[in-house]
């Protein structure tokens, strides 16, 4: 098993869907498993777009003493950093689904960030900025749902019925 696994490196073998761990942060990636029915593995674009700003926010809040951000950051570091280090040391082929355990930590940060405009809206419902804050949250969540539906098998079956 070790012999077979040791040959599975970027320099020795080509693997469809292989990607480096650091590219998961700056380049959207996906893997097609099947076309009909569609099986697609990808990180939601709304989560991917905000990953680096969320990490910066969580570092800033963790330094200020926010325990939830410390937990989210520890989760990110504890699950992502070993993958990066092993990839650097061994040059082993990695795949996008290795990143999936890390996504929960990003979602914690997204929840913390989205809670801020909601709290502002509760305190300032009548002000213009209060209305903008709730619209920001609504647009982000709508885009997240829209992207989920567009890349789901539901959209593929719906698109087949549209006239071309």
URTAUR-V854578 format. One record per backbone hydrogen bond with DSSP energy under -0.5 kcal/mol. CO is the residue of the C=O (numbers start at 1). NH is the residue of the N-H. E is the energy in kcal/mol with one decimal. If there is no record, write none. Layout:
co	nh	e
CO	NH	E
CO	NH	E
This chain:
co	nh	e
1	5	-2.3
2	6	-2.3
3	7	-0.9
5	8	-1.3
7	9	-1.5
8	93	-2.3
9	13	-2.2
13	15	-0.5
15	18	-1.6
17	96	-0.6
20	23	-0.8
20	24	-0.6
21	24	-0.9
22	25	-1.0
22	26	-0.7
23	27	-2.0
29	43	-0.8
31	33	-0.5
31	41	-2.9
34	39	-2.4
37	36	-0.6
39	33	-3.1
39	34	-1.4
40	42	-0.6
41	31	-2.4
44	48	-2.7
45	49	-2.7
46	50	-1.0
47	51	-0.6
48	51	-1.0
50	54	-2.5
51	55	-2.4
52	56	-2.3
53	57	-2.5
54	58	-2.8
55	59	-2.3
56	60	-2.4
57	61	-2.9
58	62	-2.4
59	63	-2.2
60	64	-1.5
61	66	-2.7
62	65	-0.9
65	67	-0.6
66	70	-1.9
67	71	-2.2
68	72	-2.6
69	73	-2.7
70	74	-2.6
71	75	-2.5
72	76	-2.3
73	77	-2.9
74	78	-2.8
75	79	-1.5
76	80	-2.9
76	81	-0.6
77	81	-1.2
79	83	-0.5
80	84	-2.1
81	85	-2.9
82	86	-2.5
83	87	-2.2
84	88	-2.4
85	89	-2.5
86	90	-2.7
86	92	-0.5
87	91	-1.7
91	10	-2.3
94	19	-3.0
95	98	-2.0
96	99	-2.1
97	100	-0.5
99	102	-1.8
99	103	-0.8
100	103	-0.8
102	105	-1.2
102	106	-1.1
103	107	-2.4
104	108	-1.8
105	109	-1.6
106	110	-2.4
107	111	-2.4
108	112	-2.1
109	113	-2.5
110	114	-2.9
111	115	-1.5
112	116	-0.9
113	116	-0.7
113	117	-0.9
114	118	-1.3
115	119	-2.4
116	120	-2.3
117	121	-2.4
118	122	-2.1
119	123	-1.6
120	124	-1.7
124	127	-0.7
127	131	-1.9
128	132	-2.2
129	133	-2.1
130	134	-1.7
131	135	-2.0
132	136	-2.3
133	137	-1.8
134	138	-2.4
135	139	-2.8
136	140	-2.3
137	141	-2.5
138	142	-2.5
139	143	-2.7
140	144	-2.1
141	145	-2.3
142	146	-2.9
143	147	-2.6
144	148	-1.9
145	149	-2.5
146	150	-2.7
147	151	-1.8
149	152	-1.2
149	155	-0.9
152	155	-0.8
152	156	-1.1
153	157	-2.0
154	158	-1.8
155	159	-3.0
156	160	-1.4
158	161	-1.1
158	162	-0.5
159	162	-1.0
